[in-house]
Amino acid sequence: MTNRYVSCSFIGQLGNQLFMIAATLSYAWDHRAIATFPGLHDSNYRLSYNRDRIFFRLNTFQPPTPLIKEFAHTYWYPVHRIPYCEDNLFLTGYYQSWHHFHHHREKLLSLFAPHPDTLDYLSQKYRDLLHHPYTVAIHVRTYCLRDHKALPFLGLDYIKDSIKLFPGSPQFVVFSDRINWCKKHFEPLEGNFIFIEGNDGGQDLALMSLCKHNIIANSTFSWWAAYLNQHDQKKVVAPALVYRSGPTHHFYCPEWIQIPVTLQPYPEDMRAYDEVSQSFDNND
């Protein structure tokens, strides 16, 4: 029997890459094909960087035969499973729906598990935090008003409404592409907040997933942090708006709690907090 291969193109940063790879792997497992990702050798979109730190368990060899057939997928394409193809297949698009791969979640959890070096680093730097019984990761994704016009800024009201769903005395763990903006604007909020700084994307993704619960942004990066969270009693809170238009029921897992969002003007002081070195500044 001749081996069949499947691969994918890459568009965007780590969060998008996780969706594309998960959909490709799921198709391979469903149809006894071999998934390989030679595109991870490219330098654009931090692909080679993520290959070594996130996707180090994946095949990256070039298929011995051409990938002639192509299946394209847009953001809101309604198909839940990629149609079977008798030939080698090359997937293009975003595949931003849990429907494509959730039936293989356990395999994905194993393949996307943090690198041992990442776990060692986190266990030393955040020992007390990782042993805290009640941690809630908060992701504040501010985006860029010029470059991300389709992705609205959620505003602090969403954060205020979300933290109300966690009674008692949780430890809120804040991640952001503009962490200093968060330090300033979280001052009036009630709660115990820790602000995470100085990590790379893989380290932040792992740390977010190791918190007990997640408040995510309209972000594929924190989507994956919540999806990779393996705590049985986890609560995931998400904004009921991802893009300025488009449904969310294919995007969010059914058990995740969606909070209504009222769009707010982009903060006038945001540019004063540009932090281009932040680890996941472009990880969606």
Buried (B, 14 or more C-beta within 10 A) or exposed (E): EEEBBBBBEBEBBBBBBBBBBBBBBBBBBBBEBBBBBEBBEEEEBBBBBBBEBBBEEBBBEEBEEEBEEEBEBEBBBEEEEBEEBEEBBBBBBBBBBBBBBBEBBEBBBEBBBBBEEBBEBBEEBBEEBBEBEBBBBBBBBBBBBEEBEEBBBBBBEBBBBBBEEBEEEBBBBBBBBBBBBBBEBBEEEEBEBBBBBEBBBBBBBBBBBBBBBBBBBBBBBBBBBBBBBEEEEBBBBBBEBBBEEEEBEBBBBEEBEBBEBEEEEBBEEBEEBBBEEBBBBBBB
